[in-house]
Amino acid sequence: MLKDSLILTFSKGIRGVLMLIFNMIIARLFTESLYGTYKQVNLIINLVTSICVVGIPTTISYFYITSDKKDKERLIGNTIVILGLIAAISSFSIVLFKEKVALLLNNPNILNYITLLSLQIFIMIISSFLENLYISSNSTVALGKIYVIYTIVNFLTLGFVTISTRNLYYLLLVMVIIEFLRTMFMYYIIRSRESLKFRTQYSLLVKQIKFAIPLGVVALVQNLNMYVDNLFISNRFNPEEYAAYANAATDIPLVSIITISIASVVLPRMSKSYAENKNSKEVLSIWGESCKKTALIMFPIFWIALLFSREYIELIFSYKYVESSTPIFIIYLLKFPLYFTVFGNILIVIKQQKYVMVNSIMGIVLNIILNIIFLNIFGIIGPAISTVIVHYFMVYLQLVKISKGFEIKLKDVLPYKKLIKIFLLPAIIAIPIYFISSIINISSILKFIVFGGVIYLVTMIIFIKIGYISKKDLNFIKRS
């Protein structure tokens, strides 16, 4: 589990770092209006893509590992057919309702990029299952290598186009071309490795759809939950103001990569364990260990980002966004302590997809109501406050359901005491170092890099000394 997680996290980590650098470039070279439009294009692509796959890629993670060769071929064939149809409908709908999209975003300039936007959506949807397939077929190493090559090519190409043209249309065109080539290459490689033929089967197709529908509704609601505040801000404010909000709402680089990568690797193993012997203790043990491993990496980042929030915004998005983005960024950061796992995965393992759906529906209804109320009371920071409140509420309800599903007390679902210790220890280290940094006269960006790095390094050393990071973990990292 650790090996696969590290490989996937490392490859995606490279992408995260390079795309971070690219974002630093584009935030500085594009005008605030054009940068806001770029963010809105990405908003629509991410929202439509994540919603419209309707949980189909997750069926690969669930069914593939326990299927024989013929069923694997049918599973892949069915998936391509379903996603191809969804991709075509989604892309056509974007073009058909382009005026409404522009009205929703409060930006008529978005109409200039609708065709490219729809093509990108088509490619992203039809290729959405490939990562699940690589992981489920034990091809994580190959996936990591592909991601590294793709990331480097993507960064160099997009960086060159941005610097040389400063033209959003050309940038989006190149993005479409690169994503198409990546999809073709990934499909060719995995088909060769697995010797798969294209087959379909109606009964398996029905089984997939039945499994995926609750996940699809969950994806719809969860992603609306994730982006509803962005939609409200985009609709109520101009592209320049949306750019400032979108900056603050953007996850810290590598954070989501770490959480999702580890969760993606853990999910098939938890599913297999529960399917074979219904051993709840083993499932919770696998989950709990992954949570602790993720927390060790993540929690020090929270304290660094909180204490050096202004410096972070200046480093990533330039000084022109410091005043407008920092307050919103700090509010968003309050969600960070929950980013040590994907809580819904454990409910999927015990076949409680419908509850995840109900939970998500409750969350989106509450989020929309609070967005409207808080937007009127607090202005542009209102939706951020709503998002944080709803996030904690949904996680609490999920934990209650997990405890009932495994017939255990809520306090036994996760190793809370260990997680709290892992959370508080970096604070004890970070706060004194922050005060030392405040009396040293150096540039903001240099202060963030130097003292943030010191905090993280010292925290890791202490984690090792007290045994939170074991010698076994260190020996594996050295061998890798």
Disulfide bonds with the S-S distance in Angstrom:
none
